[in-house]
Amino acid sequence: MLNLRKPIAAIVFFLSPLVLTLALGCAKKSFAVEVAHGFIGNVYIFCGPTVGFPSKPVRVNSLGGGNAESCPGGEADITVLRDGMTVTATAVNWERNGDGSPVALSFNVK
């Protein structure tokens, strides 16, 4: 009788890292925004000319304004950091031009 345990175990062993890498690569990204110390209020961020996620969190000034090097093409989760802690963004609105490219993002921080 043919013993298939060893070949199957070897295949699983060698494919596991590939599956893990693909799963991590497909994880949903978040658009990170960092607001000023103690900031509460409206945020308005202008998007740069390219579509994609910025390489670092977008910094927002004390008046709630900021500029992003790029913004994601589709709806994306937003992570807002204030004083090193994650806070909730409400009334999130992605503004887009006629072809669907993002031009600005606005939301409220409480």
TORKOL-4160 file (C-alpha; in steps of 0.2 Angstrom, whole numbers, padded with zeros to 4 digits, m for minus):
110
<pt num="1" X="0000" Y="0000" Z="0000"/>
<pt num="2" X="0006" Y="0017" Z="m0005"/>
<pt num="3" X="0011" Y="0029" Z="0010"/>
<pt num="4" X="0005" Y="0047" Z="0006"/>
<pt num="5" X="0008" Y="0055" Z="0023"/>
<pt num="6" X="0026" Y="0060" Z="0019"/>
<pt num="7" X="0023" Y="0069" Z="0002"/>
<pt num="8" X="0007" Y="0078" Z="0009"/>
<pt num="9" X="0017" Y="0083" Z="0024"/>
<pt num="10" X="0031" Y="0090" Z="0013"/>
<pt num="11" X="0019" Y="0099" Z="0002"/>
<pt num="12" X="0010" Y="0107" Z="0017"/>
<pt num="13" X="0027" Y="0112" Z="0025"/>
<pt num="14" X="0033" Y="0121" Z="0009"/>
<pt num="15" X="0016" Y="0129" Z="0005"/>
<pt num="16" X="0013" Y="0136" Z="0022"/>
<pt num="17" X="0025" Y="0151" Z="0021"/>
<pt num="18" X="0018" Y="0155" Z="0003"/>
<pt num="19" X="0000" Y="0155" Z="0010"/>
<pt num="20" X="0004" Y="0166" Z="0025"/>
<pt num="21" X="0013" Y="0179" Z="0014"/>
<pt num="22" X="m0002" Y="0180" Z="0002"/>
<pt num="23" X="m0014" Y="0182" Z="0017"/>
<pt num="24" X="m0003" Y="0196" Z="0024"/>
<pt num="25" X="m0002" Y="0205" Z="0008"/>
<pt num="26" X="m0021" Y="0204" Z="0005"/>
<pt num="27" X="m0024" Y="0212" Z="0022"/>
<pt num="28" X="m0034" Y="0228" Z="0021"/>
<pt num="29" X="m0024" Y="0243" Z="0023"/>
<pt num="30" X="m0029" Y="0258" Z="0033"/>
<pt num="31" X="m0027" Y="0277" Z="0029"/>
<pt num="32" X="m0017" Y="0283" Z="0044"/>
<pt num="33" X="m0020" Y="0301" Z="0050"/>
<pt num="34" X="m0011" Y="0309" Z="0065"/>
<pt num="35" X="m0020" Y="0324" Z="0073"/>
<pt num="36" X="m0012" Y="0337" Z="0084"/>
<pt num="37" X="m0011" Y="0335" Z="0103"/>
<pt num="38" X="m0029" Y="0336" Z="0111"/>
<pt num="39" X="m0037" Y="0340" Z="0094"/>
<pt num="40" X="m0056" Y="0339" Z="0093"/>
<pt num="41" X="m0065" Y="0345" Z="0077"/>
<pt num="42" X="m0066" Y="0344" Z="0058"/>
<pt num="43" X="m0052" Y="0337" Z="0048"/>
<pt num="44" X="m0050" Y="0341" Z="0029"/>
<pt num="45" X="m0035" Y="0333" Z="0020"/>
<pt num="46" X="m0031" Y="0337" Z="0002"/>
<pt num="47" X="m0025" Y="0322" Z="m0009"/>
<pt num="48" X="m0009" Y="0322" Z="m0019"/>
<pt num="49" X="m0009" Y="0318" Z="m0038"/>
<pt num="50" X="m0006" Y="0299" Z="m0036"/>
<pt num="51" X="m0018" Y="0285" Z="m0031"/>
<pt num="52" X="m0012" Y="0274" Z="m0017"/>
<pt num="53" X="m0008" Y="0274" Z="0002"/>
<pt num="54" X="0004" Y="0286" Z="0008"/>
<pt num="55" X="0021" Y="0280" Z="0014"/>
<pt num="56" X="0018" Y="0287" Z="0032"/>
<pt num="57" X="0003" Y="0294" Z="0042"/>
<pt num="58" X="m0004" Y="0311" Z="0036"/>
<pt num="59" X="m0001" Y="0324" Z="0049"/>
<pt num="60" X="m0015" Y="0336" Z="0052"/>
<pt num="61" X="m0011" Y="0354" Z="0059"/>
<pt num="62" X="m0020" Y="0361" Z="0074"/>
<pt num="63" X="m0033" Y="0369" Z="0063"/>
<pt num="64" X="m0038" Y="0352" Z="0056"/>
<pt num="65" X="m0029" Y="0354" Z="0039"/>
<pt num="66" X="m0017" Y="0342" Z="0030"/>
<pt num="67" X="m0010" Y="0336" Z="0014"/>
<pt num="68" X="m0008" Y="0318" Z="0008"/>
<pt num="69" X="0005" Y="0313" Z="m0004"/>
<pt num="70" X="m0008" Y="0301" Z="m0011"/>
<pt num="71" X="m0025" Y="0294" Z="m0006"/>
<pt num="72" X="m0032" Y="0276" Z="m0010"/>
<pt num="73" X="m0043" Y="0274" Z="m0025"/>
<pt num="74" X="m0057" Y="0265" Z="m0016"/>
<pt num="75" X="m0065" Y="0267" Z="0001"/>
<pt num="76" X="m0053" Y="0263" Z="0014"/>
<pt num="77" X="m0053" Y="0262" Z="0033"/>
<pt num="78" X="m0046" Y="0277" Z="0042"/>
<pt num="79" X="m0035" Y="0276" Z="0057"/>
<pt num="80" X="m0034" Y="0292" Z="0067"/>
<pt num="81" X="m0020" Y="0294" Z="0080"/>
<pt num="82" X="m0020" Y="0307" Z="0094"/>
<pt num="83" X="m0007" Y="0308" Z="0107"/>
<pt num="84" X="m0002" Y="0290" Z="0102"/>
<pt num="85" X="m0020" Y="0283" Z="0104"/>
<pt num="86" X="m0032" Y="0278" Z="0091"/>
<pt num="87" X="m0048" Y="0289" Z="0091"/>
<pt num="88" X="m0064" Y="0287" Z="0081"/>
<pt num="89" X="m0067" Y="0297" Z="0065"/>
<pt num="90" X="m0085" Y="0300" Z="0061"/>
<pt num="91" X="m0094" Y="0308" Z="0046"/>
<pt num="92" X="m0081" Y="0301" Z="0034"/>
<pt num="93" X="m0082" Y="0308" Z="0017"/>
<pt num="94" X="m0070" Y="0304" Z="0002"/>
<pt num="95" X="m0072" Y="0318" Z="m0011"/>
<pt num="96" X="m0068" Y="0312" Z="m0029"/>
<pt num="97" X="m0067" Y="0320" Z="m0046"/>
<pt num="98" X="m0077" Y="0314" Z="m0062"/>
<pt num="99" X="m0066" Y="0299" Z="m0065"/>
<pt num="100" X="m0067" Y="0293" Z="m0047"/>
<pt num="101" X="m0049" Y="0298" Z="m0042"/>
<pt num="102" X="m0049" Y="0304" Z="m0024"/>
<pt num="103" X="m0046" Y="0323" Z="m0021"/>
<pt num="104" X="m0050" Y="0326" Z="m0003"/>
<pt num="105" X="m0055" Y="0317" Z="0013"/>
<pt num="106" X="m0065" Y="0325" Z="0027"/>
<pt num="107" X="m0071" Y="0318" Z="0044"/>
<pt num="108" X="m0074" Y="0323" Z="0062"/>
<pt num="109" X="m0064" Y="0319" Z="0077"/>
<pt num="110" X="m0072" Y="0318" Z="0095"/>
